[in-house]
Amino acid sequence: MTIKERFIHYTTFDTQSDDHSTSSPSTDKQWALLKALKEELIALGVKDVELSSHGVLYAHIPSNSTKEIVPTIGFIAHVDTALEMSGKDVKARVINNYDGKAITLNQAQNIIMDPEHFPALKRVVGDDLVVTDGTTLLGADDKAGVAIIMTLVESLVHQDAPIHGPIAIAFTPDEEIGRGVENFDLARMGADYAYTIDGSDIEFANYENFNAASAVVTIAGKSIHPGDAKDKMVNSILVAMEFNALLPSEDVPAKTEGYQGFNHVTAIEGRS
Ligand SMILES: [Zn+2]
């Protein structure tokens, strides 16, 4: 399989995680891809493959060097996809030799991906792109990383592989809900140094990581029939809006960049 075929195959698995779940992985559907990856690693000839009871897939490729002992290098990617949009029934489509113009992802729903809104597109003119029909995530975060690592594995287990030291691989669930390392066994991974193949831009390597904390604010209002509500009702939805309005209005993703911190309201729900 080419890296492109491999990636498109992985996008057919719905691996969305769930931040309301307390199980590990947070969703059962992540197992399907984890198990498929395990089988694929075994089929490629990797001997040391283990899928933990919490859905972390580890694999090791021994050094093919007979000379010096070198450190074990690790590569990690996550299998789950973000909550913001469905990852079910992904219909990947390849655009060959991208011309740099706006891409109509979905004619019927008028979903267009415009380089004016996504400047990164301007850097991939002439490349082949994989896109969706606009109604789902593609899941490139982080199935692109998974496809890169699996293709790396394929080349390293090949008889003509370049000389390399010991390699450790891990695929984790639930990165998108901040629980990717929850059941990660560093000793089982056994890497001296490791790289996460995730996010960033073409030709970039991140040496820092994004840090965030989340909070769930529960507001207990007072529910009264609207006809009898004067001086009694406390509408929790209005209190939530008031609460949000008290946060610094400039400290939001739309007005910050780089190292500037921000508060980010991701959902408000309630009843009056
Ligand atoms: Zn990611």
Boltz pocket constraint, residues with backbone or C-beta under 6 A from the ligand:
constraints:
  - pocket:
      binder: B
      contacts: [[A, 78], [A, 141], [A, 142], [A, 175], [A, 198], [A, 199]]
      max_distance: 6.0
